[in-house]
Amino acid sequence: MDEAVKNESKVMVKTNNNEILKFKRIGFENGDYYGLKHRTGKIAKMPLEKETITSIREKDRALSTIVTIGMPLLILLSAAIMVEESLSFELGGY
Protein backbone atom coordinates (compact mmCIF):
# COMPACT_ATOMS: atom_id res chain seq x y z
CA MET A 1 0.00 0.00 0.00
CA ASP A 2 2.89 2.34 0.77
CA GLU A 3 4.28 1.78 -2.73
CA ALA A 4 0.96 2.82 -4.32
CA VAL A 5 1.00 6.00 -2.22
CA LYS A 6 4.58 6.76 -3.26
CA ASN A 7 3.98 6.10 -7.00
CA GLU A 8 0.83 8.25 -7.16
CA SER A 9 -0.57 6.09 -9.97
CA LYS A 10 -4.09 4.92 -10.76
CA VAL A 11 -5.02 1.80 -8.80
CA MET A 12 -7.63 -0.92 -8.58
CA VAL A 13 -8.30 -2.19 -5.07
CA LYS A 14 -9.97 -5.55 -4.40
CA THR A 15 -11.65 -5.98 -1.02
CA ASN A 16 -12.43 -9.04 1.13
CA ASN A 17 -15.97 -9.18 -0.26
CA ASN A 18 -14.64 -9.18 -3.89
CA GLU A 19 -15.62 -5.56 -4.47
CA ILE A 20 -13.37 -3.77 -6.97
CA LEU A 21 -12.71 -0.09 -6.34
CA LYS A 22 -10.91 2.19 -8.82
CA PHE A 23 -9.05 5.26 -7.64
CA LYS A 24 -7.12 8.08 -9.27
CA ARG A 25 -4.50 7.39 -6.60
CA ILE A 26 -4.09 6.36 -2.97
CA GLY A 27 -3.08 8.86 -0.32
CA PHE A 28 -1.89 8.71 3.27
CA GLU A 29 -2.73 11.39 5.81
CA ASN A 30 -2.80 11.46 9.62
CA GLY A 31 -2.03 7.72 9.79
CA ASP A 32 -4.96 6.77 7.52
CA TYR A 33 -5.06 5.57 3.92
CA TYR A 34 -7.66 6.91 1.51
CA GLY A 35 -8.52 6.54 -2.17
CA LEU A 36 -8.99 9.63 -4.33
CA LYS A 37 -11.88 9.48 -6.79
CA HIS A 38 -13.48 12.04 -9.14
CA ARG A 39 -17.12 12.67 -8.27
CA THR A 40 -19.20 15.27 -10.14
CA GLY A 41 -16.32 17.62 -10.77
CA LYS A 42 -14.86 17.26 -7.29
CA ILE A 43 -12.26 14.94 -5.83
CA ALA A 44 -13.64 12.72 -3.07
CA LYS A 45 -11.58 10.93 -0.40
CA MET A 46 -12.73 7.41 0.43
CA PRO A 47 -11.21 5.93 3.61
CA LEU A 48 -9.46 2.58 3.14
CA GLU A 49 -8.94 0.01 5.84
CA LYS A 50 -5.83 -2.08 5.31
CA GLU A 51 -7.49 -5.15 6.86
CA THR A 52 -10.30 -5.24 4.26
CA ILE A 53 -8.02 -5.05 1.20
CA THR A 54 -6.93 -8.29 -0.48
CA SER A 55 -4.99 -6.81 -3.41
CA ILE A 56 -3.90 -3.55 -5.02
CA ARG A 57 -3.07 -3.34 -8.71
CA GLU A 58 -1.38 -0.25 -10.11
CA LYS A 59 -1.88 0.87 -13.69
CA ASP A 60 1.07 -0.05 -15.89
CA ARG A 61 1.65 3.20 -17.76
CA ALA A 62 4.18 1.77 -20.23
CA LEU A 63 1.95 -1.12 -21.26
CA SER A 64 -1.07 1.16 -21.45
CA THR A 65 0.78 3.52 -23.81
CA ILE A 66 1.99 0.67 -26.00
CA VAL A 67 -1.51 -0.77 -26.31
CA THR A 68 -3.10 2.63 -26.95
CA ILE A 69 -0.67 3.49 -29.75
CA GLY A 70 0.26 0.01 -30.98
CA MET A 71 -3.18 -1.47 -31.57
CA PRO A 72 -4.42 1.23 -34.00
CA LEU A 73 -1.09 1.11 -35.85
CA LEU A 74 -1.34 -2.66 -36.16
CA ILE A 75 -4.89 -2.39 -37.51
CA LEU A 76 -3.89 0.30 -40.04
CA LEU A 77 -0.89 -1.72 -41.19
CA SER A 78 -3.03 -4.85 -41.63
CA ALA A 79 -5.63 -2.87 -43.60
CA ALA A 80 -2.92 -1.36 -45.82
CA ILE A 81 -1.48 -4.80 -46.58
CA MET A 82 -4.92 -6.19 -47.45
CA VAL A 83 -5.68 -3.23 -49.76
CA GLU A 84 -2.29 -3.55 -51.44
CA GLU A 85 -2.80 -7.28 -52.03
CA SER A 86 -6.29 -6.77 -53.45
CA LEU A 87 -5.05 -4.09 -55.88
CA SER A 88 -1.99 -5.95 -57.14
CA PHE A 89 -2.41 -7.82 -60.43
CA GLU A 90 -0.24 -9.25 -63.17
CA LEU A 91 0.07 -7.57 -66.55
CA GLY A 92 0.19 -10.92 -68.34
CA GLY A 93 3.50 -10.62 -70.18
CA TYR A 94 3.34 -6.97 -71.16
Buried (B, 14 or more C-beta within 10 A) or exposed (E): BEEBBEBEBBBEBBBEEEEEBEBBBBBBEEEEBBBBBEEEEEEEEBEBEEEEBEEBEBEEEEEEEEEEEEEEEEEEEEEEEEEEEEEEEEEEEE
